[in-house]
């Protein structure tokens, strides 16, 4: 239930984006979605505290890390480390296909069909 629509958290108001000016005071941009989400989360927290239920523990999925105040997935470069950035040796095209053999799947197909 919303009691006062003019109450807003300072984090929901952008300090860098201004929409105009009112008698020398800048008019700042506010995110109504952020206000609604913050209000919903606050209400849920108050209900949990009222019922004596603790906050749920955060479970990280495999390859997730906490960075600052956000949960994100680790990148391949972070997992592999410096080896990820190592340059591979340059090989000519002829050298790269020298060990390949002709595919024999047509012979296999004929054998299976018979």
Biotite code that builds the C-alpha atoms (Angstrom):
import biotite.structure as struc

atoms = struc.array([
    struc.Atom([0.000, 0.000, 0.000], chain_id="A", res_id=1, res_name="UNK", atom_name="CA", element="C"),
    struc.Atom([1.393, 3.375, -0.968], chain_id="A", res_id=2, res_name="UNK", atom_name="CA", element="C"),
    struc.Atom([0.945, 6.076, 1.674], chain_id="A", res_id=3, res_name="UNK", atom_name="CA", element="C"),
    struc.Atom([2.747, 9.044, 0.129], chain_id="A", res_id=4, res_name="UNK", atom_name="CA", element="C"),
    struc.Atom([3.638, 9.182, -3.564], chain_id="A", res_id=5, res_name="UNK", atom_name="CA", element="C"),
    struc.Atom([6.180, 11.967, -2.983], chain_id="A", res_id=6, res_name="UNK", atom_name="CA", element="C"),
    struc.Atom([8.519, 9.912, -0.802], chain_id="A", res_id=7, res_name="UNK", atom_name="CA", element="C"),
    struc.Atom([11.522, 8.731, -2.786], chain_id="A", res_id=8, res_name="UNK", atom_name="CA", element="C"),
    struc.Atom([14.974, 7.340, -2.052], chain_id="A", res_id=9, res_name="UNK", atom_name="CA", element="C"),
    struc.Atom([17.937, 9.495, -3.088], chain_id="A", res_id=10, res_name="UNK", atom_name="CA", element="C"),
    struc.Atom([19.372, 6.634, -5.189], chain_id="A", res_id=11, res_name="UNK", atom_name="CA", element="C"),
    struc.Atom([16.267, 6.735, -7.399], chain_id="A", res_id=12, res_name="UNK", atom_name="CA", element="C"),
    struc.Atom([16.947, 10.326, -8.448], chain_id="A", res_id=13, res_name="UNK", atom_name="CA", element="C"),
    struc.Atom([19.575, 10.876, -11.129], chain_id="A", res_id=14, res_name="UNK", atom_name="CA", element="C"),
    struc.Atom([22.141, 13.484, -10.156], chain_id="A", res_id=15, res_name="UNK", atom_name="CA", element="C"),
    struc.Atom([23.623, 13.752, -13.641], chain_id="A", res_id=16, res_name="UNK", atom_name="CA", element="C"),
    struc.Atom([20.459, 14.079, -15.744], chain_id="A", res_id=17, res_name="UNK", atom_name="CA", element="C"),
    struc.Atom([18.450, 17.269, -15.428], chain_id="A", res_id=18, res_name="UNK", atom_name="CA", element="C"),
    struc.Atom([15.150, 17.876, -17.225], chain_id="A", res_id=19, res_name="UNK", atom_name="CA", element="C"),
    struc.Atom([15.046, 21.603, -16.729], chain_id="A", res_id=20, res_name="UNK", atom_name="CA", element="C"),
    struc.Atom([15.174, 24.319, -14.138], chain_id="A", res_id=21, res_name="UNK", atom_name="CA", element="C"),
    struc.Atom([12.615, 25.821, -11.762], chain_id="A", res_id=22, res_name="UNK", atom_name="CA", element="C"),
    struc.Atom([13.593, 29.220, -10.347], chain_id="A", res_id=23, res_name="UNK", atom_name="CA", element="C"),
    struc.Atom([17.271, 28.273, -10.327], chain_id="A", res_id=24, res_name="UNK", atom_name="CA", element="C"),
    struc.Atom([16.750, 24.760, -8.930], chain_id="A", res_id=25, res_name="UNK", atom_name="CA", element="C"),
    struc.Atom([17.483, 21.955, -11.394], chain_id="A", res_id=26, res_name="UNK", atom_name="CA", element="C"),
    struc.Atom([14.692, 19.474, -12.065], chain_id="A", res_id=27, res_name="UNK", atom_name="CA", element="C"),
    struc.Atom([16.195, 15.999, -11.795], chain_id="A", res_id=28, res_name="UNK", atom_name="CA", element="C"),
    struc.Atom([15.064, 12.821, -13.538], chain_id="A", res_id=29, res_name="UNK", atom_name="CA", element="C"),
    struc.Atom([13.582, 10.109, -11.292], chain_id="A", res_id=30, res_name="UNK", atom_name="CA", element="C"),
    struc.Atom([13.047, 6.428, -12.037], chain_id="A", res_id=31, res_name="UNK", atom_name="CA", element="C"),
    struc.Atom([9.519, 5.458, -11.033], chain_id="A", res_id=32, res_name="UNK", atom_name="CA", element="C"),
    struc.Atom([10.357, 1.783, -11.638], chain_id="A", res_id=33, res_name="UNK", atom_name="CA", element="C"),
    struc.Atom([13.182, 1.976, -9.102], chain_id="A", res_id=34, res_name="UNK", atom_name="CA", element="C"),
    struc.Atom([10.803, 3.562, -6.603], chain_id="A", res_id=35, res_name="UNK", atom_name="CA", element="C"),
    struc.Atom([8.214, 0.791, -7.092], chain_id="A", res_id=36, res_name="UNK", atom_name="CA", element="C"),
    struc.Atom([10.814, -1.985, -6.796], chain_id="A", res_id=37, res_name="UNK", atom_name="CA", element="C"),
    struc.Atom([12.359, -0.437, -3.679], chain_id="A", res_id=38, res_name="UNK", atom_name="CA", element="C"),
    struc.Atom([8.897, -0.076, -2.144], chain_id="A", res_id=39, res_name="UNK", atom_name="CA", element="C"),
    struc.Atom([7.986, -3.692, -2.945], chain_id="A", res_id=40, res_name="UNK", atom_name="CA", element="C"),
    struc.Atom([11.246, -5.022, -1.514], chain_id="A", res_id=41, res_name="UNK", atom_name="CA", element="C"),
    struc.Atom([10.818, -2.930, 1.642], chain_id="A", res_id=42, res_name="UNK", atom_name="CA", element="C"),
    struc.Atom([7.276, -4.238, 2.128], chain_id="A", res_id=43, res_name="UNK", atom_name="CA", element="C"),
    struc.Atom([8.413, -7.838, 1.731], chain_id="A", res_id=44, res_name="UNK", atom_name="CA", element="C"),
    struc.Atom([11.238, -7.302, 4.211], chain_id="A", res_id=45, res_name="UNK", atom_name="CA", element="C"),
    struc.Atom([8.829, -5.810, 6.775], chain_id="A", res_id=46, res_name="UNK", atom_name="CA", element="C"),
    struc.Atom([6.416, -8.758, 6.317], chain_id="A", res_id=47, res_name="UNK", atom_name="CA", element="C"),
    struc.Atom([9.252, -11.288, 6.775], chain_id="A", res_id=48, res_name="UNK", atom_name="CA", element="C"),
    struc.Atom([10.434, -9.513, 9.932], chain_id="A", res_id=49, res_name="UNK", atom_name="CA", element="C"),
    struc.Atom([6.867, -9.371, 11.239], chain_id="A", res_id=50, res_name="UNK", atom_name="CA", element="C"),
    struc.Atom([6.440, -13.111, 10.742], chain_id="A", res_id=51, res_name="UNK", atom_name="CA", element="C"),
    struc.Atom([9.869, -13.876, 12.228], chain_id="A", res_id=52, res_name="UNK", atom_name="CA", element="C"),
    struc.Atom([11.204, -15.295, 8.951], chain_id="A", res_id=53, res_name="UNK", atom_name="CA", element="C"),
    struc.Atom([14.846, -14.574, 8.224], chain_id="A", res_id=54, res_name="UNK", atom_name="CA", element="C"),
    struc.Atom([16.115, -13.353, 4.906], chain_id="A", res_id=55, res_name="UNK", atom_name="CA", element="C"),
    struc.Atom([16.869, -16.138, 2.434], chain_id="A", res_id=56, res_name="UNK", atom_name="CA", element="C"),
    struc.Atom([20.495, -17.037, 1.846], chain_id="A", res_id=57, res_name="UNK", atom_name="CA", element="C"),
    struc.Atom([21.949, -16.210, -1.539], chain_id="A", res_id=58, res_name="UNK", atom_name="CA", element="C"),
    struc.Atom([23.092, -19.285, -3.409], chain_id="A", res_id=59, res_name="UNK", atom_name="CA", element="C"),
    struc.Atom([25.564, -18.770, -6.213], chain_id="A", res_id=60, res_name="UNK", atom_name="CA", element="C"),
    struc.Atom([25.314, -20.899, -9.325], chain_id="A", res_id=61, res_name="UNK", atom_name="CA", element="C"),
    struc.Atom([28.457, -22.483, -10.767], chain_id="A", res_id=62, res_name="UNK", atom_name="CA", element="C"),
    struc.Atom([30.760, -19.873, -12.326], chain_id="A", res_id=63, res_name="UNK", atom_name="CA", element="C"),
    struc.Atom([28.997, -16.960, -10.587], chain_id="A", res_id=64, res_name="UNK", atom_name="CA", element="C"),
    struc.Atom([30.946, -14.471, -8.496], chain_id="A", res_id=65, res_name="UNK", atom_name="CA", element="C"),
    struc.Atom([30.043, -11.478, -6.346], chain_id="A", res_id=66, res_name="UNK", atom_name="CA", element="C"),
    struc.Atom([31.630, -8.300, -7.660], chain_id="A", res_id=67, res_name="UNK", atom_name="CA", element="C"),
    struc.Atom([30.905, -5.141, -5.730], chain_id="A", res_id=68, res_name="UNK", atom_name="CA", element="C"),
    struc.Atom([27.177, -5.331, -5.079], chain_id="A", res_id=69, res_name="UNK", atom_name="CA", element="C"),
    struc.Atom([26.248, -7.545, -8.045], chain_id="A", res_id=70, res_name="UNK", atom_name="CA", element="C"),
    struc.Atom([26.253, -11.235, -8.874], chain_id="A", res_id=71, res_name="UNK", atom_name="CA", element="C"),
    struc.Atom([27.660, -11.974, -12.311], chain_id="A", res_id=72, res_name="UNK", atom_name="CA", element="C"),
    struc.Atom([29.135, -14.846, -14.308], chain_id="A", res_id=73, res_name="UNK", atom_name="CA", element="C"),
    struc.Atom([32.885, -15.247, -14.595], chain_id="A", res_id=74, res_name="UNK", atom_name="CA", element="C"),
    struc.Atom([34.226, -14.829, -18.091], chain_id="A", res_id=75, res_name="UNK", atom_name="CA", element="C"),
    struc.Atom([36.401, -17.403, -19.806], chain_id="A", res_id=76, res_name="UNK", atom_name="CA", element="C"),
    struc.Atom([39.372, -15.058, -19.570], chain_id="A", res_id=77, res_name="UNK", atom_name="CA", element="C"),
    struc.Atom([38.988, -14.825, -15.788], chain_id="A", res_id=78, res_name="UNK", atom_name="CA", element="C"),
    struc.Atom([38.780, -18.600, -15.366], chain_id="A", res_id=79, res_name="UNK", atom_name="CA", element="C"),
    struc.Atom([41.654, -19.471, -17.723], chain_id="A", res_id=80, res_name="UNK", atom_name="CA", element="C"),
    struc.Atom([43.824, -16.565, -16.633], chain_id="A", res_id=81, res_name="UNK", atom_name="CA", element="C"),
    struc.Atom([46.759, -15.146, -18.561], chain_id="A", res_id=82, res_name="UNK", atom_name="CA", element="C"),
    struc.Atom([46.895, -18.176, -20.870], chain_id="A", res_id=83, res_name="UNK", atom_name="CA", element="C"),
    struc.Atom([43.686, -16.897, -22.497], chain_id="A", res_id=84, res_name="UNK", atom_name="CA", element="C"),
    struc.Atom([45.550, -13.895, -23.891], chain_id="A", res_id=85, res_name="UNK", atom_name="CA", element="C"),
    struc.Atom([48.630, -15.801, -25.051], chain_id="A", res_id=86, res_name="UNK", atom_name="CA", element="C"),
    struc.Atom([49.127, -15.671, -28.806], chain_id="A", res_id=87, res_name="UNK", atom_name="CA", element="C"),
    struc.Atom([48.974, -18.998, -30.579], chain_id="A", res_id=88, res_name="UNK", atom_name="CA", element="C"),
    struc.Atom([51.873, -19.872, -32.869], chain_id="A", res_id=89, res_name="UNK", atom_name="CA", element="C"),
    struc.Atom([51.211, -19.021, -36.509], chain_id="A", res_id=90, res_name="UNK", atom_name="CA", element="C"),
    struc.Atom([50.949, -22.091, -38.730], chain_id="A", res_id=91, res_name="UNK", atom_name="CA", element="C"),
    struc.Atom([50.617, -22.074, -42.506], chain_id="A", res_id=92, res_name="UNK", atom_name="CA", element="C"),
    struc.Atom([47.503, -23.512, -44.096], chain_id="A", res_id=93, res_name="UNK", atom_name="CA", element="C"),
    struc.Atom([49.424, -26.399, -45.672], chain_id="A", res_id=94, res_name="UNK", atom_name="CA", element="C"),
    struc.Atom([50.915, -27.386, -42.304], chain_id="A", res_id=95, res_name="UNK", atom_name="CA", element="C"),
    struc.Atom([47.529, -27.228, -40.619], chain_id="A", res_id=96, res_name="UNK", atom_name="CA", element="C"),
    struc.Atom([45.932, -29.716, -43.061], chain_id="A", res_id=97, res_name="UNK", atom_name="CA", element="C"),
    struc.Atom([48.935, -32.007, -43.530], chain_id="A", res_id=98, res_name="UNK", atom_name="CA", element="C"),
    struc.Atom([47.685, -34.686, -41.101], chain_id="A", res_id=99, res_name="UNK", atom_name="CA", element="C"),
    struc.Atom([44.110, -34.821, -42.414], chain_id="A", res_id=100, res_name="UNK", atom_name="CA", element="C"),
    struc.Atom([42.834, -37.846, -44.277], chain_id="A", res_id=101, res_name="UNK", atom_name="CA", element="C"),
    struc.Atom([40.120, -38.138, -46.879], chain_id="A", res_id=102, res_name="UNK", atom_name="CA", element="C"),
    struc.Atom([36.729, -38.859, -45.301], chain_id="A", res_id=103, res_name="UNK", atom_name="CA", element="C"),
    struc.Atom([35.582, -42.425, -45.752], chain_id="A", res_id=104, res_name="UNK", atom_name="CA", element="C"),
    struc.Atom([32.002, -41.930, -44.639], chain_id="A", res_id=105, res_name="UNK", atom_name="CA", element="C"),
    struc.Atom([30.671, -42.757, -48.133], chain_id="A", res_id=106, res_name="UNK", atom_name="CA", element="C"),
    struc.Atom([32.262, -46.178, -47.906], chain_id="A", res_id=107, res_name="UNK", atom_name="CA", element="C"),
    struc.Atom([30.745, -46.613, -44.456], chain_id="A", res_id=108, res_name="UNK", atom_name="CA", element="C"),
    struc.Atom([27.350, -45.569, -45.820], chain_id="A", res_id=109, res_name="UNK", atom_name="CA", element="C"),
    struc.Atom([27.548, -48.106, -48.649], chain_id="A", res_id=110, res_name="UNK", atom_name="CA", element="C"),
    struc.Atom([28.574, -50.835, -46.178], chain_id="A", res_id=111, res_name="UNK", atom_name="CA", element="C"),
    struc.Atom([25.675, -50.110, -43.807], chain_id="A", res_id=112, res_name="UNK", atom_name="CA", element="C"),
    struc.Atom([23.151, -49.918, -46.635], chain_id="A", res_id=113, res_name="UNK", atom_name="CA", element="C"),
    struc.Atom([24.014, -53.363, -47.982], chain_id="A", res_id=114, res_name="UNK", atom_name="CA", element="C"),
])
